[in-house]
Every structure is written in C-alpha cells, then in structure tokens.
Amino acid sequence: MTTAANVAIAVVALLHAYFLVLEMFLWDKPFGRRVFKLTPEFAAATRSLAANQGLYNGFLVAGLLWGLSMGAAGIQVKMFFLGCVIAAGLFGGTTVSRAILFVQAIPGVIALALVLES
C-alpha cells in the first residue's frame, strides 16, 4: 500500500468526520445553515434526520480508520469502505445535489484508484 493511497484514505476519512460534525452538531447553527443553505425553520424540522446522516458518516470514518490501522492487511476493509463512500456520493449526487459528487464520490474514487494501483 503506497503512502499516497493511505494519505488519500485519511483525507476521505477527515472529510467524513467534518460531515459528521456539520450534520450532527452544526446543522441548525448559523454555520451549518449557511453551508447547507437552510432556513432556520427547515434546519430545526430536519435536525434529527441530519444527525442520522452524520452518524452514518461516522461509521464510514470508523471503517476507513480501521482499514488504515491494519496496514497492508486492511486492503479489503479499505476497499469496502471506500466503495460505501463512493456509493453514498453517487446516490447523494443524483438525488440531493450534484456538489456531493465532488466532495464525496470523487475523493473516494481517487483514493480507491490509488489503493488498486498499489
């Protein structure tokens, strides 16, 4: 496993940790509302749904960190969780916002390509 692949996986994990914080803790705060372009009313009404999404992002972070902690032996774990990241990014990019393709799916694809290349 190359250093570049592991760094890319770490970046994807950090992105999803950021998504977790945004969705679980900042969704209805001024910063979260600004990031997601939400009205205060909509943010308040959907807070529990966003927290649930954030929790799932936390599972992706945990899986990616688990794979990294295993070193070369964690290649299948890394590939599985990167696949989950990509699938979630593709689904979100087609159903919610095209921007999700760029902030979630593409970083996952790059990381997976680096894993497969190594």
C-alpha positions in Angstrom: 0.0 0.0 0.0 1.5 3.3 -1.0 1.8 6.3 1.2 -0.3 8.2 -1.4 -3.2 5.7 -1.1 -3.1 5.9 2.7 -3.0 9.7 2.7 -5.9 9.8 0.3 -7.9 7.5 2.6 -7.1 9.7 5.5 -8.3 12.7 3.6 -11.6 10.9 2.8 -11.9 10.0 6.5 -11.3 13.6 7.6 -13.9 14.8 5.1 -16.4 12.5 6.5 -15.5 13.5 10.1 -16.2 17.0 9.0 -19.6 16.0 7.5 -20.4 14.2 10.8 -19.8 17.4 12.8 -21.8 19.5 10.3 -24.7 17.2 10.3 -24.8 16.1 13.9 -23.8 19.2 15.7 -24.0 22.3 13.4 -27.0 21.6 11.2 -29.3 24.1 12.9 -26.5 26.5 13.9 -25.6 29.6 11.8 -22.5 27.9 10.2 -24.4 24.7 9.3 -27.4 26.6 7.9 -25.0 28.7 5.8 -23.1 25.6 4.5 -26.3 23.8 3.5 -28.3 26.9 2.6 -31.1 26.2 5.1 -33.7 28.3 6.7 -33.9 28.2 10.5 -37.3 26.6 10.3 -36.2 23.8 7.9 -33.0 23.2 9.8 -35.0 22.8 13.1 -37.5 20.5 11.4 -34.9 18.2 9.9 -32.3 18.2 12.6 -32.8 14.6 13.7 -32.6 13.4 10.0 -29.3 15.3 9.6 -28.0 13.8 12.8 -28.8 10.3 11.5 -26.9 11.1 8.3 -24.0 12.4 10.4 -23.9 9.1 12.4 -23.6 7.1 9.1 -20.7 9.3 8.1 -19.1 8.4 11.4 -19.4 4.7 10.5 -17.6 5.5 7.3 -14.8 7.3 9.2 -14.5 4.4 11.7 -14.3 1.8 8.8 -11.6 3.8 7.0 -9.6 4.3 10.1 -9.9 0.6 10.9 -8.6 -0.2 7.5 -5.7 2.2 7.9 -4.8 0.8 11.3 -4.5 -2.7 9.7 -1.8 -1.5 7.3 -1.4 -3.6 4.2 -3.6 -6.4 5.7 -6.5 -3.9 5.7 -6.8 -3.5 1.9 -10.2 -5.3 1.7 -11.5 -3.2 4.6 -10.3 0.0 2.9 -11.8 -1.0 -0.5 -15.1 -1.9 1.1 -15.5 1.4 3.0 -14.3 3.4 0.0 -16.9 1.6 -2.0 -19.5 2.7 0.5 -18.3 6.3 0.3 -18.5 6.2 -3.5 -22.0 4.7 -3.5 -23.2 7.3 -1.0 -21.6 10.0 -3.0 -23.2 8.8 -6.3 -26.6 8.5 -4.6 -26.4 11.9 -3.0 -25.1 13.5 -6.1 -28.0 12.2 -8.2 -30.8 12.7 -5.6 -29.8 15.7 -3.5 -27.0 17.9 -5.0 -24.5 17.5 -7.8 -21.9 19.0 -5.4 -21.9 15.8 -3.4 -20.3 14.1 -6.4 -17.3 16.4 -6.0 -17.0 16.5 -2.2 -17.7 12.8 -1.6 -17.7 10.5 -4.6 -14.7 11.8 -6.4 -12.3 11.9 -3.4 -13.5 8.3 -2.8 -12.8 7.3 -6.4 -9.3 8.8 -6.3 -8.5 7.0 -3.0 -9.8 3.7 -4.3 -7.8 4.1 -7.6 -4.6 4.7 -5.5 -5.4 1.6 -3.4 -5.9 -0.5 -6.5 -2.8 0.9 -8.1 -0.6 0.0 -5.2 
